[in-house]
């Protein structure tokens, strides 16, 4: 077994232990967990606009909290870095294509950035803390898999055809069609490898999701409204902490 494989297995072990610890806490306090939503997505499926609109809608429902609903995407990485005293500016580097093991090791030795076997368990723990604190919309970074067994979390998957996702990415990032196509395909491969390496999970496992939306067929506002309605029904029938909810806004 190579050193890299051994280290990866060690990282996966710590990830698993962290998840089990939080799942045990959730099982012991099932009525103390406010609602949370995860958004797994294909690149170019419009997750940014949908997540932000969803937060606005949920803030107007009976499931608004003492603190506003918040969207966490890259902020999950930044918060993990902050909590573990890494410089926040490293967040951009963390999202780069996975590098060679020796590069990770050298950066670790010289304190340039946390290696994946250190960072991934830290990101997992931050994700679990945010999920259990509630009123959070967690975007990507394995949040759906990490929180799969928490009873207060509603899981959504956003998909779309490759051609539509490429065109949306081209428009929003001001790329050429060829650049957008290359970017989307690379991101799809990176995300699949990330989940497989650290969580032994696949993005196309439909059992991970409570709701799957094809964004080719729904406008962003409509997709957010659909998620909100499904999430409200899910939370109403679950054991989310009613005492942590603020009085609902007037219907409108």
HUVENVEN-V545474 format. One record per residue. N is the residue number from 0. RES is the residue in three letters. SS is DSSP state (H for helix, E for strand, - for the rest). Layout:
N | RES | SS
N | RES | SS
This chain:
0 | UNK | -
1 | UNK | -
2 | UNK | H
3 | UNK | H
4 | UNK | H
5 | UNK | H
6 | UNK | H
7 | UNK | H
8 | UNK | H
9 | UNK | H
10 | UNK | H
11 | UNK | H
12 | UNK | H
13 | UNK | H
14 | UNK | H
15 | UNK | H
16 | UNK | H
17 | UNK | H
18 | UNK | H
19 | UNK | H
20 | UNK | H
21 | UNK | H
22 | UNK | H
23 | UNK | H
24 | UNK | H
25 | UNK | H
26 | UNK | H
27 | UNK | H
28 | UNK | -
29 | UNK | -
30 | UNK | -
31 | UNK | -
32 | UNK | E
33 | UNK | -
34 | UNK | -
35 | UNK | E
36 | UNK | E
37 | UNK | E
38 | UNK | E
39 | UNK | E
40 | UNK | E
41 | UNK | -
42 | UNK | -
43 | UNK | -
44 | UNK | -
45 | UNK | -
46 | UNK | H
47 | UNK | H
48 | UNK | H
49 | UNK | H
50 | UNK | H
51 | UNK | H
52 | UNK | H
53 | UNK | H
54 | UNK | H
55 | UNK | H
56 | UNK | H
57 | UNK | H
58 | UNK | -
59 | UNK | -
60 | UNK | -
61 | UNK | -
62 | UNK | -
63 | UNK | -
64 | UNK | E
65 | UNK | -
66 | UNK | -
67 | UNK | -
68 | UNK | -
69 | UNK | E
70 | UNK | E
71 | UNK | E
72 | UNK | -
73 | UNK | H
74 | UNK | H
75 | UNK | H
76 | UNK | H
77 | UNK | H
78 | UNK | H
79 | UNK | H
80 | UNK | H
81 | UNK | H
82 | UNK | H
83 | UNK | -
84 | UNK | -
85 | UNK | -
86 | UNK | -
87 | UNK | H
88 | UNK | H
89 | UNK | H
90 | UNK | H
91 | UNK | H
92 | UNK | H
93 | UNK | H
94 | UNK | -
95 | UNK | -
96 | UNK | -
97 | UNK | -
98 | UNK | -
99 | UNK | -
100 | UNK | H
101 | UNK | H
102 | UNK | H
103 | UNK | H
104 | UNK | H
105 | UNK | H
106 | UNK | H
107 | UNK | H
108 | UNK | H
109 | UNK | H
110 | UNK | -
111 | UNK | -
112 | UNK | -
113 | UNK | -
114 | UNK | -
115 | UNK | H
116 | UNK | H
117 | UNK | H
118 | UNK | H
119 | UNK | H
120 | UNK | H
121 | UNK | H
122 | UNK | H
123 | UNK | H
124 | UNK | H
125 | UNK | H
126 | UNK | H
127 | UNK | H
128 | UNK | H
129 | UNK | H
130 | UNK | H
131 | UNK | H
132 | UNK | H
133 | UNK | -
134 | UNK | -
135 | UNK | E
136 | UNK | E
137 | UNK | E
138 | UNK | E
139 | UNK | -
140 | UNK | -
141 | UNK | -
142 | UNK | H
143 | UNK | H
144 | UNK | H
145 | UNK | H
146 | UNK | -
147 | UNK | -
148 | UNK | -
149 | UNK | -
150 | UNK | -
151 | UNK | -
152 | UNK | E
153 | UNK | E
154 | UNK | E
155 | UNK | E
156 | UNK | E
157 | UNK | E
158 | UNK | E
159 | UNK | -
160 | UNK | -
161 | UNK | H
162 | UNK | H
163 | UNK | H
164 | UNK | H
165 | UNK | H
166 | UNK | H
167 | UNK | H
168 | UNK | H
169 | UNK | H
170 | UNK | H
171 | UNK | H
172 | UNK | H
173 | UNK | -
174 | UNK | -
175 | UNK | -
176 | UNK | H
177 | UNK | H
178 | UNK | H
179 | UNK | H
180 | UNK | H
181 | UNK | H
182 | UNK | H
183 | UNK | H
184 | UNK | H
185 | UNK | H
186 | UNK | H
187 | UNK | H
188 | UNK | H
189 | UNK | H
190 | UNK | H
191 | UNK | H
192 | UNK | H
193 | UNK | H
194 | UNK | H
195 | UNK | H
196 | UNK | H
197 | UNK | H
198 | UNK | H
199 | UNK | -
200 | UNK | -
201 | UNK | -
202 | UNK | -
203 | UNK | -
204 | UNK | -
205 | UNK | H
206 | UNK | H
207 | UNK | H
208 | UNK | -
209 | UNK | -
210 | UNK | E
211 | UNK | E
212 | UNK | E
213 | UNK | E
214 | UNK | -
215 | UNK | -
216 | UNK | -
217 | UNK | -
218 | UNK | -
219 | UNK | H
220 | UNK | H
221 | UNK | H
222 | UNK | H
223 | UNK | H
224 | UNK | H
225 | UNK | H
226 | UNK | H
227 | UNK | H
228 | UNK | H
229 | UNK | H
230 | UNK | H
231 | UNK | H
232 | UNK | H
233 | UNK | H
234 | UNK | H
235 | UNK | H
236 | UNK | -
237 | UNK | -
238 | UNK | -
239 | UNK | E
240 | UNK | -
241 | UNK | H
242 | UNK | H
243 | UNK | H
244 | UNK | E
245 | UNK | -
246 | UNK | -
247 | UNK | -
248 | UNK | -
249 | UNK | -
250 | UNK | -
251 | UNK | -
